[in-house]
Amino acid sequence: MPVVLGIDSSTQSTKAEARDLDTGGVVASGSARHPTTTPPLSEQDPRSWWDALVSAVEQLGDHRDDVVAMSVAGQQHGLVLLDADGVPVTPAQLWNDTRSATKAEQLVDSLGAQTWANACGSVPVAAFTIAKLAWMAGHQPDDLQRATKVMLPHDYLTWRLTGAHVTDRGDASGTGWFDPRTGDYRTDLLATAVPDADFWMGCLPTVLPHHTAAGELSSAAAEQLGLPKGVLVGPGTGDNMAGALGLGLTTGDVAISLGTSGTVYAVSSEPTADPTGHVAGFADATGGYLPLICTLNATKVTDTVAAWLGVDAPGLSDLAMAAGTDHNEVVLVPYFDGERTPSLPDATGSMTGLRTSTTRESIARAAHDGVLCGLLDGLDALRQVGVESAGTVRLIGGGARSMAYRQRCADLLGASIIVPDSDETVATGAAMLAAYQAQGAWPDATAWGLGTGATIEPRSDDGRVRAAYAHAASLATEA
């Protein structure tokens, strides 16, 4: 039985999912944690991702003998710099490291927001790799000069697997120096971040289409992972692009993801260029586009509020579900670690509407609502730039396990949502990329059961809650 292996290397952990190539059934899985980070400084040693990958794959046991292809999906935007010996020059700055916020503002000012949006589909914010590279040039120039390779997190793992310095158009579209419409790197954009842009162009990975393999698993990697020789390795992609694949999204379908960050994205046949910077005009992993909104604060907010109230995340969900139905309630604007959308890297969270009658239940519901309202504002922003969104809405990520997040999402949206049976959509998407390498065609979405799950219907009309949140968030923005 041929098996394909999908790897999800996120901010928090690496997960490995082994699937039957023919049926798509999961035959084994494994996971291993990454070092924790706390913004505004958020760094990890890339070698810790490799150690986690080795550990996760070891957990697959004898199923490793049947693996014929694999691919990696990784957290977007992070900056990995390697020296001539392949050693990381510094820890990798992750997407949620906000020290580069000032540099991002300077980059935007240098060309103008509209020019950036037209050139690469997005307006740079602190998360984007180009802002992190500019930060290195300004703050650690000696370290930067030692670098000979520039990578994204998933590129680093593909390089460890094959020795190939490659990427894909999906993840490359989050760098700030890649045009998703033409598929080309932009020397003029790179030149805004570093001197001698021509030199640095030679340090970037080759962009491969999804149907071209990065190469075969190297002998050293095969031995470490306990995998057969000759395993094909795909070029991989970013986590959001893999999530869209793993959900089986088609044009008009929307995904709302609740993890360390929150994202809203839709598959589109047309590129977007939003000069407000709210919508990132990413490419997807298949040749189309993936316009996306990302918020910095998601499930970490509810974890934090749960700790304040002396419960765990499921306990906070229970409290939120027990909250009353009146709307003279608490509003939480959850900018605990600053915010990416809107771009407020120095913002803090705020809570309004507190009264002597305020209950733990009200605070618990406000925590869930605050996270969701920010994401639903993002869905509105997608629609405002012409993204079709009349299809199904799927709620994914770790937060989708929470009954409060599920029900409140449907209530605040005012429409039904689907919560997929599998919450490992990124690993599934990576496995699909591996399957393409193995058989030269996409797996059958129906056979693989992509995106199927429970339908959640709204129980109330909570437009007033969203309006109260919008008012409170506008005050935070003005501050």
N, C-alpha and C positions, 0 to 999 in steps of 0.2 A: 504494500500500500504506500504510494508516494505521499510524502508529507511536505508541506511548505511552512515556513517559519516567519512569523511577523513579529517585529520588535518595536515596542513603544518605549522610547527613552524620554521621560517627562522631567519636569522640574523635581518631582518628588521621588521617582523610582524608575527602574527599568522592568518592563513586563515582556515576557516571551510567550507567544501563543503558537502552538503547533496545530495545524489543521490538515485534515484529509483533503488532498488536492481535488478529488472527484466530488465529494459530498459537501465539503466545507465544514464538516463536523470537527469540533475541538477535541483533540485526542490527548493533549497535555498542556499545562501552562506552568509558568514559574515567575517569580518576581523577587526583586531585591531593592532595598532603599538606597537613595542618594543622600549625601550630607544636607542637612537643613540650612536654609538661608533666611535672613530677615532684611528686607529692603530698608533703607535705600541702598546699602551695600549687599549685593547678591552675587556671590561667586561660587564656583565649584571647580575642582581639579578635573579636567576631562578624563584623566586616568581612572577616576572613581566610577565614571560611567562604564568604562570597559570592565572593571572589576564586577560591577553590578550585572552587566550583560553575561559575563562568564557564569556568575552565580545563578542567574535566572535560567540560562540554558541548561546548566547541570541538572536542574530540577525536572527536566523533561525525560530523564532516564533513558530507557532503551529506545524510545521513539526517535531519539537523535539519529539512530542508524538509518532511518527512512527519509531523512530530509534531503530534498533535491534542489531547493531554492529558498532564499531568504531575502528579506529587505528590512530596512530600518526607517522608522518615522521618529522624528525628534522634536524637542521643544524649539520653537522658532527663534530667530534673531540673535541668539547668543554668539559672542565673538570668541573664536578659538584661534590662537596664534601659536604656530610651531616653529622651532628653530631648525637649523640644517640637519640636526640629528633626530628630528621628529619628536623632540621633547617640548611640552608646553612652556612657552616663555613666561606666562603668568597664569593664574587661575582664569577660567573663562568667565567673562561678564555675562550674566544671564539676562533674559528679556526684561525682568523686573528689577534690574539694577538701575536706579534712577539718577545716579551721579552724572549721567550724560545729558540731563535735561537742558542745561544751559547751552551745551554744544548743539543740541537739536534745534533750539531756537535760533542760534547763529546760522546754522545751515539753511533754515527756512528763510531767514532774512537775506541771506546772500543771493538767492535766486528768486524768491517770491513763492508763495504757496501754490499759485496756479501753475507756475513752471514746473515745480516738483510733481504736482499731480499729473500733469500732461506727460512728463518724462518717465516716471516710474510707477504711476498709478496711485501713489500715496504721498502724503506730506510727512516728512520724518518727525518722529517723536523720540523720547528717550529710549524706548524699547528697540528701535531699529539699529541694525548692525552698523550702519554708517555713522550714527551718532556715537557709538561706542569706540569705533576706530578713530574718530576725531578726538574723543576724550583721551585715548591712549597717546595720540600725537601731541596733545597739549600737556599731559600730565606725566606720562612715562615714556618719553621719546627714546631713551636708551634701550628700554625693553622692546619697544616697537622695532627699532633698527635691527634687533637680533632675529626678527621673524622672517621666515622664508615662505611660509604657507599661511593663508587666511582661510578659515573654515567656519561653517556652522556646526552646531552640535551633532546633527545626524551625519554630516560629512565626515566628522572625525571618526565616528564608529564605522562607517563604510570604509574609510582609509585603514583602520585597524583590521578590518576583515579581509581586505583585498590588496592594500597598498596603492589603490587608485585614488587620486586627488580629484574627486568629481562631486557634483551636486545635481539637483533637478530644478526645473523652472519654478515649481511651486514654492519651495523653500527659498530659492534665490530671489523671488519677488518680494521677500521681506527684508532684503538687505538695504535698499535705498540706492543701489548702483546698478540695478537690472531693470530693463524695460520688458514687462511681460507681454506686450503686444508684438514686439519684434524678436524677442528671445535673445537680445544682445546685452552685454555689459556696456555701461556708459562711462567712458573715461572722464567726461566733463563733470559727471556727478561725483565720481570718486575723487576728483581733484579738489572738491570743496572740503574734503576731510583730511587729506594727507598731501604733503609735497611729493613731487615725482610720481604722479599718478600712473605714468607708463610703466614704471617699475612695479608698482603694486598690482597692476593689471595682470602681470605675469605670476603673481602669487595667488590668484584666485582659482577656484576649482573649475574644471571643464563642466559645462552644463549639458547633461544627457537627457534625451527624451525617455519617457517611462518604459519604452519597449527595448531599450538598449541596456545590456547588463554592464555594471561597473567592472565585473570580472568574476573569476572563480575565487572561492575561499582559499586564502594562502595556506600553505602547509603548517606554518606556525599557528595561525588562527584555528585551523581545523583541529590541531592537537589540543590546544587550550580549551576549546569548546566541546571536544568529544564528537565532532561532526565528521561525516565522510569527506574525502577529497573530491574535488570537482563540483561541489555545491555552487550553484549560480547565485550571485549577489546582485540585486537590483540597485539602481541609483538612489532609491529611497525618496523621502519627501518630508515636509514639515508635518507636525502633528495635526493641524487643522485640515490640511489637504487629505491626509490619511483618514481622518474622521469622516470626511464627506464620502470617501470611497467605502468605508466600512458600514456606513448607513445606507448605501445605495441611493444617494440623493440624485434627483434629476432636476432639470431646470424648473425653478419655482418653489422647490422644497427648501425649508429653512431648518437649521440646527441651532439650538441654544445649548451651550455647554457650560456646566458648572463644575469647575475645578479650582486649582489655585487661582487662576484667572477665570474671567467669564468671557465667553465669545458668542457672537451671533454671526452666522454666515449662511450664504445661499449660493447654489451653483448657478452660474450665469454663462450664456453664450457670448456675451459682450463685455468688454472691459469697462471699468469705471474710472473716473478721475474727479475726486471730491476735494476742492480746494479748502474746505473747512477742516480737513484732516480727520474727520470723524470716521469715514469709511476708508479702509485700506483696500486698494485695488489689486489684490493678490491674484496670481495665477493658480490654477488647480494642478493636480498631478497628471491630468489626462490630455491637456491641450486646450481646455477652456479656462474659465475664470472663477474666482472665489472671493467676491467682495465680502469684507469682514469688519466687524466692530469688535474691539477688545477692551474690556475693563480690567483694571488691575486687582480689584477687590471682589472676591466671590466667596467660596466656602470657608476661607480663612476668617471672614467676618463672622459667620455664624459659629464657627469653632471658638472664636474669641468671646462672643457674647454668651455662649454656653458656659464657658469657664467663669465669666462674671456672675452668672446665676447659679453656679454650683452644680451644673448638669453636664452630660455629654451631648454630642450632636443629636442622637436620637431623642434624648430627653428634651432638647430645645424644640425639636420638631413636634413632639407631643404637646408641649406648652403652646406652641403657635396654633396647633389645630384646635386647642381648647379655648382660644381667645374669643371674646364676644364679637357680635356682628355690627356694633355701633361704630361710626366713623369719626368720633371725637377722640382720635387716637394719637399715639406716638408715631413720629416719622423719623426714621434713621437714614441719614445720608452717609453711606459707608466708605468714605475716602480714608480709611485707616492708614494705608501705606502710600498716601498720595493718590493720584489717579491718572490713568492714561487717556481715557475717553470720558469726559473732556480732558484735555491735557492740563492737569493741575498737579505737577509732581510734588509740590510742597504742601498740598492741602491736607487737612485732617478731617476725621469724621465728626458729625454733629448729630445731635438728637433734639428734636423739638416736640412740643405738645405734652410735656410732662406735667402731671397733676398729682395731687395727693391721692387720687383714686386710681392712678396708673398701676397696673398689675404686671407680674412677671410674664403672664401670658401675652399681654399687649406688647411688651418689649421683645419677646421672642418672635411674635408675628412681624413686628416692624423690622427686625433684623433680616428675616427672609424676604420681606417685601422690598427693602432697600436694595438688596442685591438684584432682585428680579426687575424692579422698576428701571434701574440703570441699563439693564440689558434690553428691556422692551423699548426704551428710548432709542437704543441702537437699532432695533428692528425698524422703527419709524425712520431713522436716518437712511437705512438701506433703501427703503421705499422712496424716499425723497430724491435719491439719485437715479431712480428709474429701475431698480432691481426688482424683477418679478418675484413675488412671494405669496402667490395664491395657492401653493401646494400644501403639503402636510408640514406641520411643525413638530420636530422631535426634540425632546429634552434629554440630554446626555451628560456624561461626566459623573464624578463621585457624588455630587449633590443631588443627582436625579434619583438616588436611592431613598431620599428623604420624602416622606409623604407630604410634609408641609411645603417643600419646594415644588412638588408635583402639583398639588391642588392649588396653591397660590399662583403658580405660573398660569394655569388654565383660567383661574378667576380674574387675574389682572389682564390677561390677554383677551378675555371674553370669547374664547374659542377653545375647541378641543385640542389636545396635544397627544402625541404618542411617546411613551417611554419605552425604548427598545428593551427586549429581553436581555440582551448582552450589553454590558456597560464598557466593554473593552473594544470600542469601535476603532480606536487608533491602531491597536495591534491587528485588528481584523483588516483594516485598510492596508497596512503594511503586508499582511499575508496575501491580500489580493495582488499587490504589486509583485510579490514573489511568484504567485501563481501565473501571472502574465509571462514572467521569465521562463517558467517551466513548460508552458504549453502554447505560448505565442498568441494568447487570446484571453479576454477577461473571463473569469468564472461566471456562471449563471447566478444572477442575484437572487432569484427565487430559490434555487437549490441551496444556496448558502444561507438563506433566511435573513438577508440583510435588512435591518431596520424594522423588523416585525416586533410588536410588543403590545403593551396595555394602553388602551385609550382612556384618557382622563378628561371628563367633561367639566365645564365650569359650574360652580354651585351658586355663584353670586355675581352681580355686576359691580366691579370695583373701580369704575372710572374715577370716582371721587378720591380714592386712595392714590391713584396715579397723578391726579391733579395736585394733591397735597404734596406729593413727593417732588413734582416738577417745581413747585414754588420753593420748597426747602432747598432743593439743589441749586436753584438760581441764586439764592442768597449765599450759598457756599461758593458759587462761581464768582460772584461779585466781591466776596471777601478776599 
